[in-house]
Amino acid sequence: MPRKLRRPCRHPGCPNLCEDGEQYCEKHRKEAERQYKHFTRGYSAGKRYGRQWKKIRDR
């Protein structure tokens, strides 16, 4: 049975082709993961608010 065709990388302007099931080429995969972790993951309350904010909130 023939293999699926390779698809173009989803990074704008990238002419590289990706393996089956992948969205980004090797060159842009780490960049896409870093962007995902930074913009789409939730915030940790401990990182966003410090000790001073907790004292104010508790009052």
Buried (B, 14 or more C-beta within 10 A) or exposed (E): EEEEEEEEBEBEEBEEEBEEEBEBBEEBBEEBEEEEEEEEEEEEEEEEEEEEEEEEEEE
